[in-house]
Amino acid sequence: MPTVERTFEQCQDLITDLSFERVHRWKDQHPGARVIGYFPVYAPVEIIHAAGMLPVGLNGGGDRLDIQHADARFGSFICSIVKTTLEMGMRDHLKAFDGILFSSICDSARNLCFVMKRNFPDLYVDFLHLPHNPSSPACVDFLTCEYGRLIRELERIGGKPITEVALQHAISLYNHNRQLIRNLYAFRAQKSHLLRAWESYVLVRAGNFMPVEEHNLLLEESLEQLSQRSGKPRDSIRVAVEGAFCEQPPLDLIKLVEDAGCYLVDDDFVIGQSWFVEDVGVTGDPVHALAESYVNGAVYSSVRHDFRAPRWDGLADKVKRSRADAVLFLIAKFCEPAYFDYVLFKKKLEELSVPHLLLEFEEKQFTFDRVRTEVETFVESLVFD
Amino acid sequence: MGEAKHTEYRGSIHQRQKELMLKWYERLNEAAETGTPPTASLMISGNCVELLEAFGAVPIYPEVNALQLAIRHQSLEPILAAEELGYAPDNCAYVKADIGCYIKGITPTGGKLPKPDLVLCNFVGCNTYVKWFEHTAVLTGSKLYVLDVPFLREDEPSPADIDYVVRQLKELVTLLEGITGRKFDYDRFVEAVRCSAQVEDLWSQIKHLARRSPSPFDAYFDAITLMGPLYVYRGTPEGVEFFRAALEEMQARVAAGQGVYEQEKFRLVIEGPPPYPYFRTFRDMFAKWKACTVASTYSTVGGLWEFGARHDPAHPFESVALHMLAQNVTNRNYLQRYEQIRRYLEEWNADGLIIHFVKSCRLFSAGQGDMRDYVTKKLGIPTLYIESDLEDPRYFAEAQTRNRIDAFFEALEHSKLTAGAV
């Protein structure tokens, strides 16, 4: 099997491994070092890295975890990722973790943070308030202080100071990582027949479970191998995906949409890993630079509010940049931020005459017959329009 | 068991409350017709209404409008109108009712509601609010300002949290000067803060009267009646006058030994908003058992004052910031709510906890199963968990809710009898 295909398979195994074997291995290789998980969508991983710790992006239990306990704690009308994250804790999947970070993305995730805090008193569980008023001149100062608070907490847990040099080094590594991911997405948008969305997705998400240095190497090697890849264009329409920024759709659903006649030319899967549109500054105060980038240089997202730049304009730019023919809204069941944004996104797309389709999913969904029919019908309606 | 004859007491404050709320709607109608007074949409929880007072501006509370519609059984039509626009069945129904009303021109009293001069999202804990007010601004074309209030993730707000909110409040002053064409009246602001502190003190005294047995009022259903003036008039002399009269009325009831029922049989704490579309039906389910609520978390949405916090006219900006950050249930973290409930159960001497899960409000409801686990297992207090909605009538299963409530009280009655026999 060619190497890049083997890489994709390995990444697929990695992201579905609920035993976090790779994370345990890292811990064994780094005695005394800590692992800090973070709930979607974004976390300042540079700070965790600079503390000598491994940041691990948690994206729920996927389709391989039966919920036995968490339903009783969270009840009806609450999204699956909240429940599977708690379930992972209750079923001892999170033994490798020393801490978990949450942030101000939605009310359910916020409450989960404090439920986790009560149920796992030995774990460092913290909540970052990522601000919602970037138009205020006070915003960057506030976030700088908030990151300062996180730094003090990690220094307490790690027992050693986080230096400015370590922070600047981490920023450089993650700047490179985000640039490689941007390159991967650009490659996919330009040569959609040579890179499937599921392949790019597993490759990017695999970075959640390994040190950034290793992920950078993996991305560099994969990009190099992809440049040698050949293949014939398929008879597919170009589609941009919106709405799957937190709970992730089942891999089989992504594959199904592609097989039903779509090139997924852009998406917001695990978007926290490519959160900034440009590099974070590496000179001066690194904490301030991280805050500045969050406030003034981040991607649009349904969980980041910037009233200077409406998110629906961000979606319109995404459609234009990726030359998408249509937009597929992939929204996790009970995801209120995505449901709300759908209304204004839809309005914008209709003004621009961009066709769109809404599909709801749950991470643990395993039957897709209805979805296949919907996507095929949608594709046909565009192809024969 | 026979039905209770009286499901509530009707005092002069209930009538006065109606008059005050109608007067508020008349002022909004006047603003819609003449352009004055200036108005701003505002969130109830942890708001900065004192700042609006300094400009003679009147608050518009979309939540109050939405609940008024629900309680009058008029919420379904606007909810369906919003769903036709693309809002999901699982979006907050408060938002859908409000948006639907705007589209269809429905108002709770039939009068006019003005286009707000400012859509002021005082985001406190409720992420849905950020979306709601953004959508309102898009629909109305009004100016939007999101006053970002850091969530209370530690025991107390940090100096950085307070500084961030104070700086935004001062930005807001400049913005309001531009929008209203009026100069910021600092003295009036301080006076509004002073009035708020007085109202909070009176409201707190009223709530503490519910520690008496029998309680002179129901701290859920009657408290909701008092919450309208609390939000709309908190920073005004009318508010002070209203709550002074309310306290006197309650004190007279205590002196006369009058409770909500002739014989108060059960004392409850209720967590979560009520099912407004079935408000009366829901209340009667408790009245049947002569069960009086002695404390509730929902009545602290506007402010949590029974443990001592007050606005401070000596530090007006800082105390408004502190109120937004720490002195309302929605911006306090979930474990702080557990602690609030624990204190209510113990200090207000309650027999049990009712958790009302509302599907619209994940802020309140996400994780209430864990709350039940805490209260039943750690505190050993009987707890009933029921589900419906605060605005959407389609989610209230009357027979099932009644059965669960009856079963809960039957068990509670049995355990009281058994305890008495030991």
Boltz contact constraints between the chains, C-beta under 6 A:
constraints:
  - contact:
      token1: [A, 72]
      token2: [B, 369]
      max_distance: 6.0
  - contact:
      token1: [A, 73]
      token2: [B, 369]
      max_distance: 6.0
  - contact:
      token1: [A, 73]
      token2: [B, 370]
      max_distance: 6.0
  - contact:
      token1: [A, 74]
      token2: [B, 367]
      max_distance: 6.0
  - contact:
      token1: [A, 74]
      token2: [B, 369]
      max_distance: 6.0
  - contact:
      token1: [A, 75]
      token2: [B, 357]
      max_distance: 6.0
  - contact:
      token1: [A, 75]
      token2: [B, 369]
      max_distance: 6.0
  - contact:
      token1: [A, 77]
      token2: [B, 359]
      max_distance: 6.0
  - contact:
      token1: [A, 78]
      token2: [B, 366]
      max_distance: 6.0
  - contact:
      token1: [A, 106]
      token2: [B, 127]
      max_distance: 6.0
  - contact:
      token1: [A, 107]
      token2: [B, 127]
      max_distance: 6.0
  - contact:
      token1: [A, 107]
      token2: [B, 362]
      max_distance: 6.0
  - contact:
      token1: [A, 107]
      token2: [B, 363]
      max_distance: 6.0
  - contact:
      token1: [A, 107]
      token2: [B, 366]
      max_distance: 6.0
  - contact:
      token1: [A, 108]
      token2: [B, 362]
      max_distance: 6.0
  - contact:
      token1: [A, 108]
      token2: [B, 366]
      max_distance: 6.0
  - contact:
      token1: [A, 111]
      token2: [B, 334]
      max_distance: 6.0
  - contact:
      token1: [A, 111]
      token2: [B, 366]
      max_distance: 6.0
  - contact:
      token1: [A, 111]
      token2: [B, 367]
      max_distance: 6.0
  - contact:
      token1: [A, 114]
      token2: [B, 333]
      max_distance: 6.0
  - contact:
      token1: [A, 114]
      token2: [B, 334]
      max_distance: 6.0
  - contact:
      token1: [A, 114]
      token2: [B, 335]
      max_distance: 6.0
  - contact:
      token1: [A, 115]
      token2: [B, 367]
      max_distance: 6.0
  - contact:
      token1: [A, 115]
      token2: [B, 370]
      max_distance: 6.0
  - contact:
      token1: [A, 118]
      token2: [B, 335]
      max_distance: 6.0
  - contact:
      token1: [A, 127]
      token2: [B, 153]
      max_distance: 6.0
  - contact:
      token1: [A, 129]
      token2: [B, 150]
      max_distance: 6.0
  - contact:
      token1: [A, 129]
      token2: [B, 151]
      max_distance: 6.0
  - contact:
      token1: [A, 131]
      token2: [B, 148]
      max_distance: 6.0
  - contact:
      token1: [A, 132]
      token2: [B, 123]
      max_distance: 6.0
  - contact:
      token1: [A, 132]
      token2: [B, 130]
      max_distance: 6.0
  - contact:
      token1: [A, 132]
      token2: [B, 146]
      max_distance: 6.0
  - contact:
      token1: [A, 132]
      token2: [B, 148]
      max_distance: 6.0
  - contact:
      token1: [A, 133]
      token2: [B, 146]
      max_distance: 6.0
  - contact:
      token1: [A, 133]
      token2: [B, 148]
      max_distance: 6.0
  - contact:
      token1: [A, 136]
      token2: [B, 168]
      max_distance: 6.0
  - contact:
      token1: [A, 138]
      token2: [B, 164]
      max_distance: 6.0
  - contact:
      token1: [A, 138]
      token2: [B, 167]
      max_distance: 6.0
  - contact:
      token1: [A, 142]
      token2: [B, 164]
      max_distance: 6.0
  - contact:
      token1: [A, 145]
      token2: [B, 160]
      max_distance: 6.0
  - contact:
      token1: [A, 305]
      token2: [B, 130]
      max_distance: 6.0
  - contact:
      token1: [A, 307]
      token2: [B, 144]
      max_distance: 6.0
  - contact:
      token1: [A, 334]
      token2: [B, 90]
      max_distance: 6.0
  - contact:
      token1: [A, 339]
      token2: [B, 88]
      max_distance: 6.0
  - contact:
      token1: [A, 339]
      token2: [B, 91]
      max_distance: 6.0
  - contact:
      token1: [A, 340]
      token2: [B, 131]
      max_distance: 6.0
  - contact:
      token1: [A, 343]
      token2: [B, 86]
      max_distance: 6.0
  - contact:
      token1: [A, 343]
      token2: [B, 87]
      max_distance: 6.0
  - contact:
      token1: [A, 346]
      token2: [B, 86]
      max_distance: 6.0
